[in-house]
Structures are given as structure tokens and as C-alpha cells.
Amino acid sequence: MIDFKKNTLDNGLTVISHYDNSSPFISFNLLYKVGARNENPEKTGFAHLFEHLMFGGTEAVPDIDGWVQKTGGSFNAFTNNDYTNYYFQLPKQNIETAFWLDSDRMKSLAFTPKSLDVQRSVVIEEFKQRYLNQPYGDLWLLMRPLAYKKHPYLWATIGKELSHIEQAEMEDVKDFFFSYYAPNNAILTVVGDISHQKVMELSQKWFADIERRNIRAAAYEMDATQTEKRTLTVEKDVPHNVLLMAFHMSDRYSRRYDVANMISDILSNGESSRFHQRLVKEKKLFSAVSAYILGSLDAGLFVVKANLLDNINMDNAEAAIWEELNLMRNSLVDDYEMEKVKNRLESMLIFEDMNLLNKAMELAYFEMIGDAALINKQVGLIRSFTPAELKEEAKLLFQEKNCSVLYYLSKKASDQAS
């Protein structure tokens, strides 16, 4: 049980704290409810650009990194399609530095041509290195617009294309910031050897004077139900053939989301999983094959990714995966396998909750999706699933008409075959 306290400042900032004196460090986490799905389809990549701009500093504090180093701490951030998360880990005697730095960033950034040019260049280089010039780097740049047609999940967090970042203007950047980076669109969690009273004192001191902002309502269309299999075949200069399959699944707020997550664990979590035992070890079709969910807030994707061994036919590889998926559809998971997976998931949750930063992130995340108290209901939720429930979900998921498939072929493999 993770005990926590929660209050909301007059300006709308949600503040949550959890006392844990197991470490001399305190974890400070600030989640903004803005991600790539909030972007203009013609101006994508802005949420990720802001992850970098927030590290570029402000007029008052141009060198955030220098201040964090002086305190003996660390800081970082990540952005996805649904939200952006910034965090500090500082010695408890220096925790006020995090309140000062993040409140200063929330007020405003150093909106200078130099700052924008520098961070824009960093993002452009990241786009090239990670997505365009790296083997398999464009897998999801290809799969997202295959699986989605209208919803903003059809583009990756990095953006649709380089030109959107290259052409980002100062007014576009300012407009995005003041539309989403606000106290009434944020959740602050603090975990460590600090009382809730002290957390609230510091929150009032540093954040209370930041005014509410008009948060731009998300305006986008949901995709219609997919009614036929979609496929895309590409040939690239990569070592091996890869098969990527994506099935539409429920949103994060549904019990079905967690059922699908358990199905993914049965299929591919660990060396005793079905995919590894049958497709890697016994049939020797793949060097690796995995099943996972993307974790999206809106209706997401259940993914199967397989790296084919040399000389394995793509049709045979896909048929073998369908055989395993149909087994999930047509038969019940036995009690032994069900208990094994439940125990593994429960152990993972308990282990993760021993880490202060994980607890800070999870409290913010569950508060975002409805209630921070959900953090204490996850083990019970896992324990409540039945084999019949998994079978029913598999029937809904694993239908050919619900599947988008990317056949990512290796030129090397094609040359060898010919």
C-alpha cells in the first residue's frame, strides 16, 4: 500500500506527496497533460521539441544543468503521444531547487531565436540519427499511418516529417507553450523523506503565483473501426527481415486494456513464454519475437514484432504467429500458466514500487487517468482476471480485419534468395 496525500492549489496545480525515508534523495516529478496527440497535423513534433526547449532554460535561469549539478542531483524528461514528464532526483536538503527550477520553467521559457535554433537543430539531428539513418529506425514512421487514418496517433512523437520542425516559427512555439504548459494542466508528485506539509509549503511558495491558462481543448477525430487487413511492404538496407503486426485495442480507461496486457505477457514475457518456446526454440523461425501494447490513453495498438532468421519465408513466419494467436482465441489458458504470469506481473509491480522515482511517476500517471489511488489497485486487478476473460479479449483482438502488417524486407536477404 502506497500512502499519499493530495491537494490542489488555487491555480489548478495538483500536488501529491508520498513519504519514504529509504533514500537520502527525493524524487520530484512534474507531468504535463500534453503530448503529440495535441498537435496540429500540419505542425507536428512540437511536444517533443518542448521537451528540449524546457532544458534550454529561461531568462532567469539559462543554465538549468549547472544548477542541478551543483546540488548533486540529476534530471531528465520524456515525451509520448499523450503526455510529457519532467523529473528531478535531488538530495533532500536541496529539493527546493527543483521547485524553483520547474516553477520558473512553467512561467515562461527563454523564447529567443538562439534557443529555438539550437533546440530545433538538436531535434532535427535526433530525427535523422534515430529514425532515418538507423536500421529499422523508420518502422513506426511507416506503421502508424498504416494503422491509423485520422487519430493523431498516426504520427510518432518525433513528428510526421522533418520539415515540420525545420519550419517551426517562434509564434507557433509560444502558442503551443501557453496553451498547455500551465499549472491547471499539470500534476506534481514528490516522493521521499519530506512531509506533505513541507511539500505544500514549497508548492505554495514557488507555484501559487503562476496564473491559470486557457487549456486548448483536444480537437481530433477517432478512427472508424478497421474492416479489412492492411499491409505495406518495404525493402531496406537492413540485416534481416522483420514482421510487424498491429491490432487495434481498447483505450487505457477500460479493463480490457489490462487484459490485453496480460495476453502480451503470456505470449512473450520471458524465455518460458509461448512465443519464445514455440517460435524461437522449437520451430526456429525467429531470432526474437515479442508481443506488447503501446500504452496509449486513447484506443491503442497490440503489437507483435518478429525478427526472422535467414532463409525463413515471410508467409510461413506470419502463419506461425497466427497459429499462436488463434490458440489464444480458441482455448483457455491453463491454471498453471495463468498463475505464473500473474505472479510475474505482481513481482514486477512490487519491485517497481521500491523505487522512489517510479512511485512518483506512477502516482502522477494514475492521477492523470483518473485517480492516484489506482496505484494501490493494480495487484488486485491482475489477480481478478480469468482464463475466459483472456480468451474473449483474444477473440476481439486477433482478427485479420483488425490487423495492419508491415513486411520490412532486407535487400541482403532478397539478394541471397535470388
N, C-alpha and C positions, 0 to 999 in steps of 0.2 A: 504494500500500500504506500503510495506516494502522497504524503500530506502536503497541501499547498494552500496558500491564501491568495485572494484575488480582489482587486479594487479597480475602479475606473476613474481616471482624472476627469475634471470638468470638460476638458478639451477632447475627450473621447479615447485617450490612450488607455488600453487595458494593461494592467500591471499584475504579474503573477510571480510569487516567490515560493521557493521550497528550501527549507533549512536542511543542510547536510554538512557536517563538520569533518568529513573524512579526508578533506584535502585542504592545503593552505591556499589553493586557488579558488576563485569564484568564476562561474560561467555566466556571462551576460549575453542575452540573445534578443535581437530585435527583428521581428518578422513583419514585412510589409505585404499586404494582400494585393500584390500586383505582379503579373508575370507576362509571358509572351501572348497569352490569350487576350490581354487588354490592349494590344497594339493595333494600329491602323494597318490593314492588309497591304497598303502601299508604302508603309514606313515601319518595317519590322526590324527586330533586333534591338529595340530601344531599352527594354527591361534589362537585357544583358549589358548593353552599353552603360547603363546606370550603375550596374554592379562595379564597373571600372571607374566611372566618374566619382562615385562615392569614396573611392580610395584616393582620388586626386586632391582631396582636401577642400577647404573652404577659405574664404578671405581671412578669417580669424586664425585658422589652423591649416596652413598649407602643407604641413608635413606630419600627417597622422602617424605614419610608420615610425618616425623618430620618437614621438611621444610614447607609443606603445613599447618600443624597445627600452626606453628609459625606465618604464615601470616594471620591466622584466616579464612582460606578458606576450601574448600573440593575438592575432585577429585575422579573420577571413570572411568569405561570403560565398553564396551560391545562388543561382537563379534557375528557375524552371518555367514551365508553361503557366503555372498557377500562382506562384508566389516568389518573393525574394527574401533571403535570410542573411542577416549580418550577425557576427558574433565575436566576442572578446573572451579571452581567458586571462585573468589578471590575478596577482597576489592580492589577498583580501584587503591588505592595508592600502592598496592602490585602486580599488574598484571604482572610486568616484571618477577616476579618469575616463572610464568607459561611458558613464552618464554624461560627462561633459562633452566628449568627442561625438557621441551619437546624437545628442540633442543639438549640437552645433551643425551637424550634417543635415538633420531634419529641418532646421530653419531655412537653410539655403546652401548651395554649393558655390564653388568658385567658377561661376559661369563666365569664363574668359575664353577667347579664341584659342589661346595656347593650350589650356586644359582640354578643351574639346578636341583639338588637333592631335594632341598626344594620345588621349584615350581612344579616339577613333582609329588611329594608326595601330594601337595595340590590338584592338578588336579585329581589324582587318587582317592583321598578321595571324591572329589566332584562327580566324576563319580559313585562311589559306593553309596553315600548317595542320590543323586538326581535322578539317573537313574536305579539303580539296586535294592536298598533296600527300595525304597519308593513306596507305592501303585500307580499303573498306571504309574510309572516313565519311563517304557520302551515302552510306547505307540508309540512314534515316532522312537525309535530304530527299532521297528517292521514295522511301516507303511512306512517309507522312502524307504527301499529296496523292498517293495511291489509295490509302485507307480513308482519308478524309477529303471531302469535296467543298465544304462550306465552313465548318468549325475552324477556329484559329489554331487548333492542334495540327492543322495541315502544314504548318511551318515549325521548324526547330527553334529553340531558344536563341541560337546564334543569329537567326533571321532567314528569310527566304533566299536572299541573294546579296552579294557584296555591295551592290550599288545603293541599297537602302541605307547602309551605314556610311558609305562614301559620300552620299548626298545629304546626310543629316545636317540641318541648319540649327543655329543657336535658338531660334524661336521655337522650333519643334521640340528641342531638348528641354527648354524651360517649361513649355506647356505640359509635357509629359511628367516632369518632376512635380509641378504644383498641382497636378490632377490626381496624384496617387501617393506621394511621399508625405504623409500627414499623420498627426497623432491619432486621428479618428479612423485611420486605415492601417493601424499598426498594433502589434502585441509585443509587449516587453516581458521577458521572463528572466529571473535572476535565481541561480541555484548555487548554494554554498553556505559557508559559515557567516551568515548575515541574517539578521532578524527582518521580519516583514515590515516592522515599524521603521527600520533604517532604510529599507528599500523604498518605502513610500516617501520618507523624508527626502531622499535623494531624487526621487522621481518628481516630486513637487518642486524641488529647488531648480532642477535643470530642464524639465519638460513642460511644466504647468503654464509657462508664459507663451508657448507656441500655440497659435490660434488654429482652430479647426479649419479645414479646407473643404471646398465642394468636390467630393469624390466623383469622378466621371463614372457614370453607370456603364457596366459592360454591355456592349451592343453587338451581338453576333448571332448567327443562326446555328442551330443544331443540325447535324446531318440527318437525312432521312435514313430509314432502315435499309441496309445494304441488301440487295435482292439477287446478286449474282457474283460469282467468283471474279476477282480482278487479278490480273497478272501483269508483270513487267519483267522483261529480260534485258540485261545489260552485259556487256563484255568489257572487262577492265584488265589492266596490267597488275594483277594480284597473284599471290602464290597458289591459292586453291579456290574451288567453287564454294559458294555459300548459298544456303537456302534460308530465306527469312519469311516467316508466315505471321500474319497479324489477324486476330479475331476481335471484333467489337464486343465489349463487355459493359457491365453496369458502371454507374458513377460511384464515387468514393463514399457517398452517404447511404448506400444500400448494403444490406447484409450479404448480398450476392457478391459484392466486391471481395469480402474476406473469404468467402467460399472459393472463389476463383483463385485467390492467393494460395489457399491450401492445395488446390489441384496442381498448381505450378510446383509446389514443394514435393508432392507425390511423384510428379513426373521427373523432376531434375535436381532436387536438392540433395547433393552428396553422392558418393560413389555407390551407395546401395539403392539409389533411385531407379525407377523403371527405365528411363532413357539411357542412363549410363550402363546399367546391367545388360539391357537387351540390344541396344543400338550401337553402343561403343564396344563393349566387351564381347558379346556373343555374335552379333551379326557383322561387326567390324565395318560399319558403313561410314562412321564419322570419327574425326579426332576429338570433337566436342559437340555436344548438343544440349541446349538449355531451354527452359520454359520460365517465363517471368511476366509480371504485369508492370505497366508503365507507372502506375501510381497516380494517375490523373484525377483531378477533382470531378470534372465532367466525365461523361461516358468515355472510357479509355480503351486500351488495347491489351489483349492477352497475346503474348509473343512467343514464338518458337524460332530459335536461331540454331542452325546446324552448319558445321564446317565439314565438308565432305572430304573423305580420303581420296587420294588419287585413283583414277580409273573407276570410280563409282558413278553409275548412271544417275542423273538427276531425277528421272521419273521413278526409278526404284527407291531412291532415297526418300522422296516425298511420300511414296506409297507406304514405306515402313513407318514413317511418322504418323500417317493417317491410321495405320493399324493400331498404334498405341492410343491415339486419341479416341478412336471408336471403341476400344476396350474400356476407356473411362466412361463413354456414353452408354455402353450396353451391359456393364456388370458392376456389382458393388465392390468397393474397396473392403478387403477383409479386416477383421478387428485388429490383428497384429500390425498391419501396415498403417492403419488409422492411428493407433496408439503411438507408434514410432514417430510419425510425423507430428502429432500433437505434442509429444514430449520434446521434440527438437525445437518446435516453434516456441514452446513455453520457456525452454532453456535460453533461447536467443533473446527473448524479451527480458528475462531476469538479468542476463549478462549485460544487455544494453543499458538497463536501468541502474547499473552500478556506476556508470559514467556520468559525471555531472553535466557535461555539455549535451550528451544525448537526452538527459532528462529535461534540460532547458529547451532544447529543440522540440521534443515531443509535446511538452506542455503547451508551447506556442502553436504547434501544428493542430493538436486536438481542439484547442480553443478556437482556432480558425474554422475548423469543420463543424463546430457546434458547441463543444463543452470540454474544457481541460480535464474534467473528471473522467472522460472516456479513457484516459491513460490507465486507470485502475480497473477497467472492464475488459481489457484485451485478452487476458488469460481465460477468463470465464467464457468469453466469446469463442475462443478456439476450442475449448472443451465442449461447447454445445453443439458442434457440427456433427452430422450423422452421415454414414455412407450413402443413404438415399438422397440426402441433400446434395452431395457432391455429384452423384450420378445425374440428377435433374439439371444441375448447372452445366455439366459437361454436354448434355443434350442441347441446351440452348446455345452454348458457345461454339462447339465444334461441328459446324455445318459448312458445307462447301460454299454456299451462297453468302456466308458471313465472313469469308476468308479473302484476304489480299496477300498475294505471294510475289516476292521479289526473287527472281533467279539471277544471282550475281555470279557470272561466269568468269573463269580465269582464261585469259588468252593463252597462257602457258599450257593449261590443261587441254584446251581446244587444239592447240598445235600438236600436242603429244597424241591426242586421239586420232588426228588426221594423218 
